[in-house]
Amino acid sequence: MNEISKCPKCGGEYVYFDGSLYVCPDCTYEFEEAATSTANNVEVPKDSNGAELLDGDAVTVIKDLKVKGSSMVIKRGTKVKSIRLTENPEEVDCKIDGSSIVLKTCFLKK
């Protein structure tokens, strides 16, 4: 017997299959099994070329970036060492010239 996973909306344990959809009696949310598998998948951060990024990777900036609230500009080709992943898969935390900065992954390459 297949074990039915928890409700992706409220996390309820009493989910049942009604013939075509899974139903949560706690929040009345209806979903397909594919929805539960995608809800459990964690999105992996990727650089501009589609390469997977990991904590501690070294990356290169591919475009001149103006830093908001500062006159600082991060030049294209700047190498950034030891990036740290954030909760948002589209952003990484790093240090450039002693300043802690969050960069979008679409402007980085491995």
Backbone bond lengths (Angstrom), bond angles and torsions (degrees), N, CA, C in turn:
res aa  C-N    CA-C-N  psi(-1)  N-CA   C-N-CA  omega(-1)  CA-C   N-CA-C  phi
1 M - - - 1.457 - - 1.520 109.96 -
2 N 1.317 116.36 133.50 1.461 120.65 177.05 1.512 110.00 -71.76
3 E 1.317 115.11 135.32 1.448 118.54 176.18 1.517 108.61 -86.71
4 I 1.316 117.12 126.98 1.457 122.22 -178.68 1.513 108.12 -81.81
5 S 1.328 115.25 132.47 1.454 119.81 -179.08 1.522 111.15 -77.42
6 K 1.314 114.42 177.07 1.466 120.43 179.95 1.514 111.12 -74.14
7 C 1.317 116.02 162.82 1.459 122.24 178.57 1.531 109.17 -66.21
8 P 1.354 118.61 129.43 1.461 119.74 -179.63 1.520 113.51 -71.20
9 K 1.326 117.57 -17.95 1.458 120.39 -177.92 1.524 111.99 -87.39
10 C 1.354 116.33 -50.77 1.469 118.95 -174.90 1.529 113.49 -114.23
11 G 1.342 117.45 -10.92 1.458 120.40 -179.14 1.512 113.45 81.25
12 G 1.331 117.67 12.68 1.457 121.74 -179.90 1.517 112.42 -63.53
13 E 1.329 116.45 145.89 1.459 121.70 -175.69 1.522 113.30 -93.99
14 Y 1.309 119.26 -12.62 1.463 122.04 -172.07 1.525 112.20 -97.31
15 V 1.324 117.00 42.68 1.459 122.93 -179.92 1.525 108.59 -75.37
16 Y 1.324 116.66 140.31 1.464 120.61 177.40 1.521 109.81 -134.70
17 F 1.351 114.94 159.24 1.456 121.83 -179.40 1.523 108.28 -99.67
18 D 1.352 117.61 125.98 1.464 120.67 -177.10 1.524 113.21 -102.17
19 G 1.317 118.15 14.06 1.453 121.36 178.64 1.511 112.43 113.72
20 S 1.311 118.38 -37.08 1.460 120.82 178.23 1.529 112.67 -129.86
21 L 1.302 117.20 -28.67 1.460 122.06 -178.87 1.524 110.28 -133.65
22 Y 1.333 114.73 158.51 1.459 120.40 170.99 1.522 107.28 -90.05
23 V 1.337 116.16 140.91 1.461 121.21 -176.28 1.518 108.99 -127.22
24 C 1.328 115.19 135.92 1.463 121.44 174.46 1.528 107.68 -100.99
25 P 1.333 119.41 117.06 1.459 120.67 -179.48 1.533 113.32 -71.74
26 D 1.314 117.73 -19.51 1.459 121.02 -179.08 1.534 112.34 -72.43
27 C 1.353 116.01 -46.04 1.465 119.11 -176.42 1.531 112.18 -116.95
28 T 1.314 117.80 2.53 1.470 125.97 -179.35 1.527 112.66 59.44
29 Y 1.320 117.06 28.12 1.460 121.81 178.38 1.522 108.81 -82.76
30 E 1.337 117.12 133.33 1.455 122.76 177.74 1.527 108.44 -112.49
31 F 1.338 116.56 135.75 1.457 120.37 -177.48 1.516 110.12 -153.49
32 E 1.353 114.31 162.48 1.460 121.11 174.82 1.510 108.58 -92.96
33 E 1.318 118.06 161.39 1.460 121.65 -179.24 1.524 111.33 -60.84
34 A 1.324 117.96 -32.56 1.463 121.05 179.06 1.518 111.26 -61.06
35 A 1.318 117.47 -30.85 1.465 121.14 179.59 1.512 110.80 -65.83
36 T 1.331 117.73 -35.11 1.459 119.44 179.92 1.511 111.12 -71.86
37 S 1.327 117.53 -36.92 1.458 118.68 -179.17 1.530 110.92 -70.01
38 T 1.340 118.44 -35.58 1.463 119.27 177.52 1.520 111.37 -74.11
39 A 1.322 117.84 -28.18 1.456 120.41 178.55 1.527 110.53 -69.59
40 N 1.337 117.25 -29.33 1.455 120.90 -179.12 1.521 112.37 -83.55
41 N 1.328 118.18 -18.97 1.460 121.50 179.80 1.523 109.62 -74.60
42 V 1.316 114.55 138.54 1.456 120.53 177.85 1.521 107.33 -99.81
43 E 1.309 117.11 131.04 1.457 120.83 179.53 1.523 109.49 -71.75
44 V 1.314 115.50 132.93 1.457 122.11 -176.31 1.520 109.28 -94.54
45 P 1.341 118.68 130.87 1.464 120.31 177.93 1.524 110.81 -67.25
46 K 1.340 115.83 135.39 1.461 121.36 -179.84 1.518 109.39 -130.76
47 D 1.332 115.20 149.15 1.464 119.90 178.31 1.521 110.56 -80.95
48 S 1.319 117.51 -173.02 1.459 121.84 -176.20 1.522 112.46 -65.14
49 N 1.321 118.36 -23.10 1.461 122.17 179.55 1.521 113.01 -95.71
50 G 1.326 117.31 -1.45 1.459 121.18 179.10 1.513 114.40 93.19
51 A 1.320 118.80 4.97 1.461 121.85 177.92 1.527 109.50 -77.52
52 E 1.311 115.65 140.35 1.467 121.38 -178.39 1.534 109.95 -71.51
53 L 1.324 115.95 135.02 1.466 121.45 178.98 1.519 109.75 -101.72
54 L 1.332 115.96 141.51 1.452 122.63 178.71 1.522 109.78 -127.26
55 D 1.336 116.52 161.70 1.467 120.48 175.33 1.520 109.54 -58.39
56 G 1.325 116.33 135.75 1.456 121.61 176.76 1.512 114.99 87.96
57 D 1.325 118.19 -2.59 1.464 120.83 178.86 1.524 111.07 -66.89
58 A 1.322 115.20 155.73 1.461 122.10 172.13 1.518 107.29 -104.08
59 V 1.328 116.56 132.68 1.462 121.54 -178.07 1.526 109.66 -131.15
60 T 1.333 114.61 167.44 1.461 122.00 178.61 1.515 108.89 -123.17
61 V 1.321 117.34 139.24 1.464 122.49 178.12 1.525 107.87 -78.90
62 I 1.349 117.56 133.59 1.467 120.51 -175.23 1.526 113.23 -101.58
63 K 1.330 117.63 -0.29 1.462 120.52 -176.84 1.526 108.74 -151.36
64 D 1.338 117.84 147.23 1.463 120.37 173.64 1.522 109.06 -63.32
65 L 1.331 117.40 128.38 1.458 121.99 -177.39 1.521 110.33 -121.52
66 K 1.310 116.97 125.77 1.464 121.60 173.80 1.524 107.59 -83.87
67 V 1.318 116.19 135.04 1.459 121.34 179.82 1.518 108.34 -90.36
68 K 1.330 116.17 123.33 1.469 119.98 -178.91 1.522 110.23 -63.92
69 G 1.317 116.11 138.60 1.462 121.70 178.06 1.516 113.51 77.63
70 S 1.307 117.00 13.11 1.454 120.78 -178.33 1.528 108.77 -149.90
71 S 1.307 116.21 162.29 1.464 120.05 175.41 1.530 110.56 -91.81
72 M 1.321 116.22 3.06 1.456 122.07 -177.59 1.536 110.98 -72.34
73 V 1.327 116.54 140.77 1.463 123.15 175.07 1.520 107.63 -124.80
74 I 1.324 116.44 129.20 1.459 121.22 175.50 1.525 106.58 -90.83
75 K 1.316 116.76 115.38 1.465 122.35 -174.26 1.527 111.39 -77.26
76 R 1.336 114.68 150.56 1.456 121.04 175.38 1.526 108.67 -60.56
77 G 1.349 116.34 137.38 1.458 120.80 -179.54 1.511 113.82 94.23
78 T 1.344 117.57 -4.73 1.461 120.69 178.34 1.525 109.30 -65.15
79 K 1.337 116.39 128.39 1.458 120.63 178.74 1.520 109.13 -90.39
80 V 1.309 114.94 132.49 1.462 121.47 179.79 1.519 107.45 -118.26
81 K 1.335 116.04 122.19 1.463 120.77 -179.12 1.521 110.26 -101.86
82 S 1.294 115.97 152.94 1.472 124.17 173.45 1.522 112.78 55.19
83 I 1.323 116.77 61.45 1.461 119.72 175.51 1.528 109.17 -72.83
84 R 1.323 116.28 156.20 1.458 123.02 176.13 1.521 107.96 -122.99
85 L 1.313 116.55 130.65 1.458 121.08 179.02 1.518 109.95 -73.97
86 T 1.333 115.86 147.96 1.457 121.57 177.74 1.519 108.71 -110.62
87 E 1.322 117.13 179.93 1.460 120.90 178.21 1.519 110.78 -67.16
88 N 1.325 117.40 -29.48 1.457 122.07 177.57 1.533 107.93 -85.94
89 P 1.354 118.45 120.27 1.463 119.63 -177.87 1.525 114.03 -68.43
90 E 1.325 118.71 -7.99 1.461 121.56 178.96 1.521 112.57 -95.29
91 E 1.331 118.07 3.40 1.462 121.61 -177.71 1.522 110.88 -133.94
92 V 1.333 115.99 147.76 1.461 122.58 172.28 1.521 108.85 -130.17
93 D 1.307 115.75 151.67 1.457 122.62 179.15 1.524 107.42 -103.18
94 C 1.333 117.02 137.52 1.458 120.03 -179.24 1.525 109.53 -154.99
95 K 1.332 114.84 174.85 1.463 120.68 175.27 1.518 108.48 -119.76
96 I 1.345 115.02 129.02 1.458 121.80 175.60 1.517 107.41 -128.17
97 D 1.322 116.41 122.60 1.469 122.54 -178.16 1.526 111.71 53.42
98 G 1.317 117.69 38.30 1.455 122.35 177.40 1.516 115.19 81.47
99 S 1.324 117.58 -3.23 1.466 121.28 179.25 1.522 109.49 -101.88
100 S 1.316 116.78 133.12 1.455 121.52 176.63 1.524 108.91 -80.44
101 I 1.332 116.64 123.71 1.459 122.29 -173.45 1.528 109.44 -134.90
102 V 1.321 116.13 145.83 1.456 121.94 172.96 1.522 107.39 -102.98
103 L 1.345 116.13 126.35 1.458 121.74 -179.05 1.521 110.60 -116.54
104 K 1.325 116.63 147.35 1.442 121.85 174.19 1.528 108.93 -76.29
105 T 1.323 116.40 139.57 1.470 120.57 -177.58 1.526 111.95 -68.43
106 C 1.328 118.05 -21.86 1.470 120.06 -179.48 1.522 112.19 -69.34
107 F 1.324 118.76 -12.36 1.464 122.53 178.59 1.522 112.18 -104.60
108 L 1.325 117.40 13.13 1.460 122.04 -177.37 1.516 111.41 -122.78
109 K 1.327 116.47 152.10 1.459 121.00 169.87 1.519 108.56 -136.83
110 K 1.308 115.53 147.91 1.449 122.03 -177.24 1.518 110.96 -76.12
